[in-house]
Amino acid sequence: MLGIISGNVSYLLNRYKDDEDLFEVLSDINEGTQRSTQLTQQLLTFAKGGTPIKKATDINAIIKETAQFVTRGTKVKCNFDLSDDLWIADVDVRLEQKTESNL
C-alpha cells in the first residue's frame, strides 16, 4: 500500500514541480510515506526477533528533525535550547540515515 502511495506521489511531484505550494504539500506526503515505510521495516524486524543495526548518534539532530517534521504545515515554531554535551544514543542506523538526509 505504501508503494502505491509513494509511486503516485512521485508522479505528482514530477508533474507539478512548478506549483510551489502543491509541491511542498506533496513533498510532505512523500516524506511521511518514506517514514512509514521505514517504521514498517523496523516493526517487521522487531516482530521477527531480528536485531536492529545500532550506531552511536548525536541525539540533538534527531530531536530537531522530528520536532520540525511533526509541526510542518502548522503555525507552530520550534525553538531549541539543547545542550551540546548530551550523551550519545545508540540508534538504529536506518533511522539515523533518514535523519541525516533531511537536515
N, C-alpha and C positions, 0 to 999 in steps of 0.2 A: 504494500500500500504506500509506503514512504517513497519507494522507487517511482511510482506513478506521479505522486505529488512533485517530487524532485524533478522528474523529466518535464512535466508540464510547466513548472515554474522556470526552469532553464530556457525552455522555448519562449515563454513570455518575456523573460529578461532580454533575450536577443531581439525579439520583435519590437519591444517598447523601450529600448535603451535611450531614446531621445526625450522621453517623458520623465523628467527628473523625479516628480512626486510618485508616479506609479513605479518607477524603477526602484526607489527607496523602499516602498512597501513590499515589492516582490523580493528584494534583497533580504528583507527581514524574514519573509516566509521561507526563503531558501536557507537562511542561517538556522532558523528553527527546525526545519526538516533535517538538516545535517546533524544538529544536536540530538534530535530524536533518534536518528539512525545510530548515532554513537551510543546513546543511552541504551537503546535496544541491544546493541552488541555487548555492552557491559553487563546488562541483566542476563543475557544468554550465557556469558562467561561465568557469571556468578551461579546461575542455575545448574550449569554443568559441573560445577565444582572446580572450574579452572582457576588458575592463579593469575591475578592481574599483573601486568608488567609495570613495576613501580620505579620511579626515579625521584631523587631529591629535587624539589622545586620551590622557588620563591612564591609564597602564598599571596603576597601583595598583588601580583599580576592577576591571579585567579579571582581574587575578591573584586578588584576594579572591573575586570571584563564582565564578570557575572552580574554585578550591580548595574552596569551600563546596559547590558543586554535586556535585563528584566524591566528596566524603566524606559527603554526606547519606545517612542510613539506616545509617551505621556508628557505631562508638563513638569514632571519630577526632575530635579537636577541633583546629581550626586556630588557631594563634597567629601573628599577623603582626607583623613588625618591618620595615616597608617605609619607605624614605626618601621624604620629601615632595618631594624635588627630583629624582626620576627623570626622565629625558628623556621627552618626549612621543613617542608612537609613531604612525605612520600606520597606521590600522586601517580595514578595510572597514566602511563606515557601517552595513551591515546587522548586523554583529557588535556594534558599539557600541550601536545602538538596542536590541538584545536585552539587553545587559548593563545598560543604564540602567533598563530596565523591571523588572528583577529586584532592584534594590537598594532 
